[in-house]
Amino acid sequence: MAPRIPSERPRAGLAQALAALRKHFGAPRAPVPTTPLEWVLWENVAYLVNDERRERAFAALGKLTHFEPERILAVAPERLLAVTRLGGMHPQARAERLQAIARLALELGGGSLESLLELPSAKAAKALARFPSIGAPGAQKILMACGQGEELALESNGLRVLVRLGFGEESKTYATTYRSVQTALAREQPRSAKARLAAHQLLRTLGQTLCKRGEPECDDCPLSARCPVGSADRPG
Ligand code: SF4
């Protein structure tokens, strides 16, 4: 069952919360993908698997294609399929998606898609959102990870953590909840893309380990004293 979120709640400051998370989890490690195209491939090479398994599939794709669109289109389909089989369900559909990504990457300029980073953020995000499994938040995440963009992009774990901490309101749709959290964050955004990426990673780690979708493990959470949910049942 999802935890009750009190309506009257003092909100933690984002910077303090992030400092506490960094102390608890340590500095996040650099992500494996480094270019916009690598990020798109990273998101599509695996499905609903942990990071270790995704890394194995991604490394196999790199070994096979060097993450170059021309090579992705040139390799035998069964070799791409062998890669996507490492990454969980629906391997055939994901192998075909890798080919579609390569075709679109060539259409958008080819290479590693780093030319997109020279566009205004809104245009670059629109182009990235054309790739499968990316969407608007995913496009913002890629821009942030590549040192561009203006917002702290979130995935579902980080979004859940911030709602529980009192940033924005949970709504019926993911998109509405996402915008509500972004509005609440407007004055507290970490200033640099590097700091926003670290924030993204720390919030994701908390969401994956303690602030899980069902019952959060607030007793072990470094934010419990400043979290409206975590402190709801505490005296005083
Ligand atoms: S105290 Fe921590 S684990 Fe519990 S709801 Fe708050 S952020 Fe999540």
py3Dmol code that shows the C-alpha trace and the ligand (Angstrom):
import py3Dmol

protein = """\
ATOM      1  CA  MET A   1       0.000   0.000   0.000  1.00  0.00           C
ATOM      2  CA  ALA A   2       1.289   3.488  -0.798  1.00  0.00           C
ATOM      3  CA  PRO A   3       2.150   5.553   2.268  1.00  0.00           C
ATOM      4  CA  ARG A   4      -0.139   8.326   3.436  1.00  0.00           C
ATOM      5  CA  ILE A   5       1.197  11.785   2.573  1.00  0.00           C
ATOM      6  CA  PRO A   6       0.101  14.360   5.168  1.00  0.00           C
ATOM      7  CA  SER A   7      -1.488  17.467   3.653  1.00  0.00           C
ATOM      8  CA  GLU A   8       0.025  19.887   6.214  1.00  0.00           C
ATOM      9  CA  ARG A   9       3.704  19.323   5.803  1.00  0.00           C
ATOM     10  CA  PRO A  10       6.880  21.308   6.079  1.00  0.00           C
ATOM     11  CA  ARG A  11       9.080  20.709   3.073  1.00  0.00           C
ATOM     12  CA  ALA A  12      12.725  19.736   3.118  1.00  0.00           C
ATOM     13  CA  GLY A  13      15.153  21.931   1.185  1.00  0.00           C
ATOM     14  CA  LEU A  14      16.460  20.150  -1.888  1.00  0.00           C
ATOM     15  CA  ALA A  15      20.111  21.096  -1.297  1.00  0.00           C
ATOM     16  CA  GLN A  16      20.046  19.774   2.282  1.00  0.00           C
ATOM     17  CA  ALA A  17      18.315  16.590   1.203  1.00  0.00           C
ATOM     18  CA  LEU A  18      20.887  16.001  -1.535  1.00  0.00           C
ATOM     19  CA  ALA A  19      23.770  16.630   0.881  1.00  0.00           C
ATOM     20  CA  ALA A  20      22.318  14.035   3.264  1.00  0.00           C
ATOM     21  CA  LEU A  21      21.888  11.534   0.417  1.00  0.00           C
ATOM     22  CA  ARG A  22      25.458  12.044  -0.757  1.00  0.00           C
ATOM     23  CA  LYS A  23      26.705  11.454   2.775  1.00  0.00           C
ATOM     24  CA  HIS A  24      24.612   8.283   3.031  1.00  0.00           C
ATOM     25  CA  PHE A  25      25.191   6.756  -0.411  1.00  0.00           C
ATOM     26  CA  GLY A  26      28.491   8.403  -1.399  1.00  0.00           C
ATOM     27  CA  ALA A  27      29.125  10.337  -4.607  1.00  0.00           C
ATOM     28  CA  PRO A  28      27.264   8.791  -7.552  1.00  0.00           C
ATOM     29  CA  ARG A  29      29.440   7.179 -10.184  1.00  0.00           C
ATOM     30  CA  ALA A  30      29.576   8.505 -13.715  1.00  0.00           C
ATOM     31  CA  PRO A  31      26.893   7.009 -15.988  1.00  0.00           C
ATOM     32  CA  VAL A  32      28.028   4.445 -18.562  1.00  0.00           C
ATOM     33  CA  PRO A  33      26.658   6.193 -21.714  1.00  0.00           C
ATOM     34  CA  THR A  34      28.466   9.386 -22.690  1.00  0.00           C
ATOM     35  CA  THR A  35      26.826  10.676 -25.890  1.00  0.00           C
ATOM     36  CA  PRO A  36      23.186  11.331 -26.855  1.00  0.00           C
ATOM     37  CA  LEU A  37      23.127   8.294 -29.154  1.00  0.00           C
ATOM     38  CA  GLU A  38      24.656   6.058 -26.501  1.00  0.00           C
ATOM     39  CA  TRP A  39      21.951   7.202 -24.090  1.00  0.00           C
ATOM     40  CA  VAL A  40      19.195   6.358 -26.576  1.00  0.00           C
ATOM     41  CA  LEU A  41      20.756   2.921 -27.156  1.00  0.00           C
ATOM     42  CA  TRP A  42      21.213   2.420 -23.401  1.00  0.00           C
ATOM     43  CA  GLU A  43      17.494   2.973 -22.830  1.00  0.00           C
ATOM     44  CA  ASN A  44      16.514   0.544 -25.593  1.00  0.00           C
ATOM     45  CA  VAL A  45      19.046  -2.276 -25.359  1.00  0.00           C
ATOM     46  CA  ALA A  46      17.348  -3.672 -22.253  1.00  0.00           C
ATOM     47  CA  TYR A  47      13.917  -3.625 -20.639  1.00  0.00           C
ATOM     48  CA  LEU A  48      12.931  -3.933 -16.984  1.00  0.00           C
ATOM     49  CA  VAL A  49      16.275  -5.279 -15.843  1.00  0.00           C
ATOM     50  CA  ASN A  50      18.719  -4.051 -13.227  1.00  0.00           C
ATOM     51  CA  ASP A  51      21.617  -1.755 -14.107  1.00  0.00           C
ATOM     52  CA  GLU A  52      24.175  -4.575 -14.079  1.00  0.00           C
ATOM     53  CA  ARG A  53      22.286  -6.538 -16.700  1.00  0.00           C
ATOM     54  CA  ARG A  54      21.663  -3.413 -18.777  1.00  0.00           C
ATOM     55  CA  GLU A  55      25.393  -2.688 -18.645  1.00  0.00           C
ATOM     56  CA  ARG A  56      26.183  -6.190 -19.950  1.00  0.00           C
ATOM     57  CA  ALA A  57      23.804  -5.796 -22.898  1.00  0.00           C
ATOM     58  CA  PHE A  58      25.103  -2.286 -23.613  1.00  0.00           C
ATOM     59  CA  ALA A  59      28.744  -3.465 -23.513  1.00  0.00           C
ATOM     60  CA  ALA A  60      27.889  -6.281 -25.923  1.00  0.00           C
ATOM     61  CA  LEU A  61      26.266  -3.779 -28.283  1.00  0.00           C
ATOM     62  CA  GLY A  62      29.350  -1.565 -28.086  1.00  0.00           C
ATOM     63  CA  LYS A  63      31.617  -4.489 -28.879  1.00  0.00           C
ATOM     64  CA  LEU A  64      29.488  -5.439 -31.865  1.00  0.00           C
ATOM     65  CA  THR A  65      28.771  -1.995 -33.344  1.00  0.00           C
ATOM     66  CA  HIS A  66      30.953   0.642 -31.614  1.00  0.00           C
ATOM     67  CA  PHE A  67      27.583   2.415 -31.173  1.00  0.00           C
ATOM     68  CA  GLU A  68      27.820   3.598 -34.785  1.00  0.00           C
ATOM     69  CA  PRO A  69      24.505   3.813 -36.696  1.00  0.00           C
ATOM     70  CA  GLU A  70      26.041   2.450 -39.911  1.00  0.00           C
ATOM     71  CA  ARG A  71      27.395  -0.618 -38.115  1.00  0.00           C
ATOM     72  CA  ILE A  72      24.101  -1.216 -36.281  1.00  0.00           C
ATOM     73  CA  LEU A  73      22.376  -1.358 -39.678  1.00  0.00           C
ATOM     74  CA  ALA A  74      25.119  -3.493 -41.229  1.00  0.00           C
ATOM     75  CA  VAL A  75      25.356  -6.320 -38.684  1.00  0.00           C
ATOM     76  CA  ALA A  76      23.320  -9.460 -39.180  1.00  0.00           C
ATOM     77  CA  PRO A  77      19.936  -9.151 -37.394  1.00  0.00           C
ATOM     78  CA  GLU A  78      20.558 -12.352 -35.418  1.00  0.00           C
ATOM     79  CA  ARG A  79      23.687 -10.806 -33.894  1.00  0.00           C
ATOM     80  CA  LEU A  80      21.686  -7.789 -32.732  1.00  0.00           C
ATOM     81  CA  LEU A  81      19.108 -10.204 -31.375  1.00  0.00           C
ATOM     82  CA  ALA A  82      21.815 -12.006 -29.385  1.00  0.00           C
ATOM     83  CA  VAL A  83      22.631  -8.645 -27.767  1.00  0.00           C
ATOM     84  CA  THR A  84      19.047  -7.697 -26.915  1.00  0.00           C
ATOM     85  CA  ARG A  85      18.465 -11.189 -25.476  1.00  0.00           C
ATOM     86  CA  LEU A  86      20.947 -10.179 -22.768  1.00  0.00           C
ATOM     87  CA  GLY A  87      18.619  -7.324 -21.860  1.00  0.00           C
ATOM     88  CA  GLY A  88      15.374  -9.009 -20.888  1.00  0.00           C
ATOM     89  CA  MET A  89      11.914  -9.248 -22.414  1.00  0.00           C
ATOM     90  CA  HIS A  90      10.857  -8.622 -26.011  1.00  0.00           C
ATOM     91  CA  PRO A  91      14.358  -9.019 -27.528  1.00  0.00           C
ATOM     92  CA  GLN A  92      13.097  -9.173 -31.125  1.00  0.00           C
ATOM     93  CA  ALA A  93      11.164  -5.914 -30.808  1.00  0.00           C
ATOM     94  CA  ARG A  94      14.149  -4.232 -29.168  1.00  0.00           C
ATOM     95  CA  ALA A  95      16.559  -5.468 -31.858  1.00  0.00           C
ATOM     96  CA  GLU A  96      14.281  -3.922 -34.491  1.00  0.00           C
ATOM     97  CA  ARG A  97      14.142  -0.760 -32.399  1.00  0.00           C
ATOM     98  CA  LEU A  98      17.932  -0.511 -32.421  1.00  0.00           C
ATOM     99  CA  GLN A  99      17.818  -0.540 -36.209  1.00  0.00           C
ATOM    100  CA  ALA A 100      15.076   2.120 -36.211  1.00  0.00           C
ATOM    101  CA  ILE A 101      17.214   4.232 -33.869  1.00  0.00           C
ATOM    102  CA  ALA A 102      20.189   3.908 -36.214  1.00  0.00           C
ATOM    103  CA  ARG A 103      18.071   5.013 -39.188  1.00  0.00           C
ATOM    104  CA  LEU A 104      16.703   8.038 -37.303  1.00  0.00           C
ATOM    105  CA  ALA A 105      20.191   8.919 -36.023  1.00  0.00           C
ATOM    106  CA  LEU A 106      21.457   8.996 -39.609  1.00  0.00           C
ATOM    107  CA  GLU A 107      18.478  11.141 -40.617  1.00  0.00           C
ATOM    108  CA  LEU A 108      19.298  13.594 -37.794  1.00  0.00           C
ATOM    109  CA  GLY A 109      22.933  13.970 -38.718  1.00  0.00           C
ATOM    110  CA  GLY A 110      24.559  10.663 -37.869  1.00  0.00           C
ATOM    111  CA  GLY A 111      27.530   9.992 -35.639  1.00  0.00           C
ATOM    112  CA  SER A 112      26.950  10.121 -31.926  1.00  0.00           C
ATOM    113  CA  LEU A 113      24.211  12.792 -32.240  1.00  0.00           C
ATOM    114  CA  GLU A 114      26.390  15.290 -30.407  1.00  0.00           C
ATOM    115  CA  SER A 115      25.430  17.879 -33.032  1.00  0.00           C
ATOM    116  CA  LEU A 116      22.012  17.979 -31.318  1.00  0.00           C
ATOM    117  CA  LEU A 117      23.710  19.472 -28.257  1.00  0.00           C
ATOM    118  CA  GLU A 118      24.458  22.600 -30.265  1.00  0.00           C
ATOM    119  CA  LEU A 119      20.744  23.277 -30.813  1.00  0.00           C
ATOM    120  CA  PRO A 120      18.609  25.329 -28.413  1.00  0.00           C
ATOM    121  CA  SER A 121      17.488  22.984 -25.602  1.00  0.00           C
ATOM    122  CA  ALA A 122      13.834  22.876 -26.677  1.00  0.00           C
ATOM    123  CA  LYS A 123      14.772  21.865 -30.236  1.00  0.00           C
ATOM    124  CA  ALA A 124      17.284  19.276 -29.072  1.00  0.00           C
ATOM    125  CA  ALA A 125      14.728  17.801 -26.640  1.00  0.00           C
ATOM    126  CA  LYS A 126      12.128  17.603 -29.404  1.00  0.00           C
ATOM    127  CA  ALA A 127      14.549  15.726 -31.656  1.00  0.00           C
ATOM    128  CA  LEU A 128      15.564  13.289 -28.905  1.00  0.00           C
ATOM    129  CA  ALA A 129      11.933  12.642 -27.995  1.00  0.00           C
ATOM    130  CA  ARG A 130      11.426  11.202 -31.510  1.00  0.00           C
ATOM    131  CA  PHE A 131      13.476   8.142 -30.526  1.00  0.00           C
ATOM    132  CA  PRO A 132      11.696   5.091 -29.122  1.00  0.00           C
ATOM    133  CA  SER A 133      11.284   4.848 -25.328  1.00  0.00           C
ATOM    134  CA  ILE A 134      12.578   8.370 -24.719  1.00  0.00           C
ATOM    135  CA  GLY A 135       9.675  10.848 -24.406  1.00  0.00           C
ATOM    136  CA  ALA A 136       9.929  14.348 -22.944  1.00  0.00           C
ATOM    137  CA  PRO A 137      11.417  13.484 -19.501  1.00  0.00           C
ATOM    138  CA  GLY A 138      13.867  11.053 -21.141  1.00  0.00           C
ATOM    139  CA  ALA A 139      14.991  13.722 -23.591  1.00  0.00           C
ATOM    140  CA  GLN A 140      15.603  16.149 -20.719  1.00  0.00           C
ATOM    141  CA  LYS A 141      17.591  13.467 -18.909  1.00  0.00           C
ATOM    142  CA  ILE A 142      19.826  12.914 -21.923  1.00  0.00           C
ATOM    143  CA  LEU A 143      20.445  16.639 -22.313  1.00  0.00           C
ATOM    144  CA  MET A 144      21.249  16.932 -18.608  1.00  0.00           C
ATOM    145  CA  ALA A 145      23.603  13.941 -18.709  1.00  0.00           C
ATOM    146  CA  CYS A 146      25.373  15.478 -21.711  1.00  0.00           C
ATOM    147  CA  GLY A 147      25.859  18.811 -19.928  1.00  0.00           C
ATOM    148  CA  GLN A 148      22.899  20.681 -21.471  1.00  0.00           C
ATOM    149  CA  GLY A 149      19.284  21.488 -20.629  1.00  0.00           C
ATOM    150  CA  GLU A 150      17.908  23.549 -17.784  1.00  0.00           C
ATOM    151  CA  GLU A 151      15.910  21.228 -15.549  1.00  0.00           C
ATOM    152  CA  LEU A 152      16.571  18.489 -13.056  1.00  0.00           C
ATOM    153  CA  ALA A 153      15.206  15.629 -15.138  1.00  0.00           C
ATOM    154  CA  LEU A 154      13.701  12.781 -13.127  1.00  0.00           C
ATOM    155  CA  GLU A 155      12.796   9.173 -13.677  1.00  0.00           C
ATOM    156  CA  SER A 156      10.014   7.429 -11.756  1.00  0.00           C
ATOM    157  CA  ASN A 157      12.030   6.651  -8.605  1.00  0.00           C
ATOM    158  CA  GLY A 158      13.300  10.190  -8.156  1.00  0.00           C
ATOM    159  CA  LEU A 159       9.857  11.606  -8.893  1.00  0.00           C
ATOM    160  CA  ARG A 160       8.271   9.416  -6.183  1.00  0.00           C
ATOM    161  CA  VAL A 161      10.899  10.493  -3.643  1.00  0.00           C
ATOM    162  CA  LEU A 162      10.341  14.190  -4.337  1.00  0.00           C
ATOM    163  CA  VAL A 163       6.541  13.892  -4.080  1.00  0.00           C
ATOM    164  CA  ARG A 164       6.925  12.191  -0.698  1.00  0.00           C
ATOM    165  CA  LEU A 165       9.347  14.894   0.396  1.00  0.00           C
ATOM    166  CA  GLY A 166       6.714  17.498  -0.403  1.00  0.00           C
ATOM    167  CA  PHE A 167       7.700  18.766  -3.835  1.00  0.00           C
ATOM    168  CA  GLY A 168       4.542  19.037  -5.913  1.00  0.00           C
ATOM    169  CA  GLU A 169       1.460  16.868  -5.762  1.00  0.00           C
ATOM    170  CA  GLU A 170       0.698  13.374  -6.952  1.00  0.00           C
ATOM    171  CA  SER A 171      -1.900  13.451  -9.748  1.00  0.00           C
ATOM    172  CA  LYS A 172      -3.756  10.853 -11.766  1.00  0.00           C
ATOM    173  CA  THR A 173      -1.285  11.045 -14.623  1.00  0.00           C
ATOM    174  CA  TYR A 174       2.497  10.742 -14.539  1.00  0.00           C
ATOM    175  CA  ALA A 175       2.875  13.786 -16.774  1.00  0.00           C
ATOM    176  CA  THR A 176       0.825  16.032 -14.462  1.00  0.00           C
ATOM    177  CA  THR A 177       2.707  14.822 -11.386  1.00  0.00           C
ATOM    178  CA  TYR A 178       5.983  15.411 -13.231  1.00  0.00           C
ATOM    179  CA  ARG A 179       5.102  19.006 -14.126  1.00  0.00           C
ATOM    180  CA  SER A 180       3.876  19.666 -10.580  1.00  0.00           C
ATOM    181  CA  VAL A 181       7.237  18.526  -9.160  1.00  0.00           C
ATOM    182  CA  GLN A 182       9.142  20.573 -11.729  1.00  0.00           C
ATOM    183  CA  THR A 183       7.128  23.671 -10.764  1.00  0.00           C
ATOM    184  CA  ALA A 184       7.879  23.063  -7.084  1.00  0.00           C
ATOM    185  CA  LEU A 185      11.576  22.641  -7.883  1.00  0.00           C
ATOM    186  CA  ALA A 186      11.811  25.815  -9.944  1.00  0.00           C
ATOM    187  CA  ARG A 187      13.652  27.875  -7.331  1.00  0.00           C
ATOM    188  CA  GLU A 188      15.793  25.037  -6.029  1.00  0.00           C
ATOM    189  CA  GLN A 189      17.256  23.571  -9.198  1.00  0.00           C
ATOM    190  CA  PRO A 190      20.944  22.697  -8.840  1.00  0.00           C
ATOM    191  CA  ARG A 191      22.770  25.260 -10.959  1.00  0.00           C
ATOM    192  CA  SER A 192      24.948  23.126 -13.217  1.00  0.00           C
ATOM    193  CA  ALA A 193      24.035  20.171 -15.408  1.00  0.00           C
ATOM    194  CA  LYS A 194      26.653  18.132 -13.533  1.00  0.00           C
ATOM    195  CA  ALA A 195      24.997  18.914 -10.186  1.00  0.00           C
ATOM    196  CA  ARG A 196      21.553  18.146 -11.647  1.00  0.00           C
ATOM    197  CA  LEU A 197      22.792  14.782 -12.915  1.00  0.00           C
ATOM    198  CA  ALA A 198      24.207  13.926  -9.483  1.00  0.00           C
ATOM    199  CA  ALA A 199      20.859  14.925  -7.919  1.00  0.00           C
ATOM    200  CA  HIS A 200      19.018  12.703 -10.412  1.00  0.00           C
ATOM    201  CA  GLN A 201      21.239   9.747  -9.525  1.00  0.00           C
ATOM    202  CA  LEU A 202      21.003  10.218  -5.751  1.00  0.00           C
ATOM    203  CA  LEU A 203      17.200  10.527  -5.822  1.00  0.00           C
ATOM    204  CA  ARG A 204      16.965   7.471  -8.074  1.00  0.00           C
ATOM    205  CA  THR A 205      19.151   5.451  -5.704  1.00  0.00           C
ATOM    206  CA  LEU A 206      16.978   6.403  -2.732  1.00  0.00           C
ATOM    207  CA  GLY A 207      13.841   5.471  -4.663  1.00  0.00           C
ATOM    208  CA  GLN A 208      15.283   2.099  -5.679  1.00  0.00           C
ATOM    209  CA  THR A 209      16.608   1.123  -2.266  1.00  0.00           C
ATOM    210  CA  LEU A 210      14.531   2.651   0.566  1.00  0.00           C
ATOM    211  CA  CYS A 211      11.778   4.895  -0.790  1.00  0.00           C
ATOM    212  CA  LYS A 212      10.220   2.085  -2.786  1.00  0.00           C
ATOM    213  CA  ARG A 213       6.895   2.189  -4.565  1.00  0.00           C
ATOM    214  CA  GLY A 214       5.091   0.188  -1.864  1.00  0.00           C
ATOM    215  CA  GLU A 215       5.993   0.654   1.768  1.00  0.00           C
ATOM    216  CA  PRO A 216       9.058   2.935   2.156  1.00  0.00           C
ATOM    217  CA  GLU A 217      11.731   1.978   4.679  1.00  0.00           C
ATOM    218  CA  CYS A 218      11.686   5.319   6.461  1.00  0.00           C
ATOM    219  CA  ASP A 219      13.461   4.095   9.607  1.00  0.00           C
ATOM    220  CA  ASP A 220      16.631   3.551   7.560  1.00  0.00           C
ATOM    221  CA  CYS A 221      16.299   6.696   5.429  1.00  0.00           C
ATOM    222  CA  PRO A 222      18.714   9.593   5.960  1.00  0.00           C
ATOM    223  CA  LEU A 223      15.878  12.020   5.149  1.00  0.00           C
ATOM    224  CA  SER A 224      13.308  10.702   7.620  1.00  0.00           C
ATOM    225  CA  ALA A 225      13.646  13.630  10.055  1.00  0.00           C
ATOM    226  CA  ARG A 226      12.899  16.163   7.333  1.00  0.00           C
ATOM    227  CA  CYS A 227      10.390  14.132   5.324  1.00  0.00           C
ATOM    228  CA  PRO A 228       6.658  14.642   5.927  1.00  0.00           C
ATOM    229  CA  VAL A 229       5.965  10.942   5.272  1.00  0.00           C
ATOM    230  CA  GLY A 230       8.942   9.629   7.229  1.00  0.00           C
ATOM    231  CA  SER A 231       8.236  11.839  10.229  1.00  0.00           C
ATOM    232  CA  ALA A 232       4.437  11.443  10.158  1.00  0.00           C
ATOM    233  CA  ASP A 233       4.336   8.745  12.840  1.00  0.00           C
ATOM    234  CA  ARG A 234       7.060  10.194  15.010  1.00  0.00           C
ATOM    235  CA  PRO A 235       6.238  11.930  18.279  1.00  0.00           C
ATOM    236  CA  GLY A 236       6.628  15.744  18.381  1.00  0.00           C
TER     237      GLY A 236
END
"""
ligand_1 = """\
8
SF4
S 11.599 9.192 4.919
Fe 12.802 8.603 3.111
S 12.009 6.579 2.558
Fe 10.485 7.525 3.908
S 9.034 8.507 2.490
Fe 10.545 10.042 3.109
S 12.093 10.001 1.500
Fe 10.906 8.113 1.332
"""
view = py3Dmol.view(width=600, height=400)
view.addModel(protein, "pdb")
view.setStyle({"model": 0}, {"cartoon": {"style": "trace"}})
view.addModel(ligand_1, "xyz")
view.setStyle({"model": 1}, {"stick": {}})
view.zoomTo()
view.show()
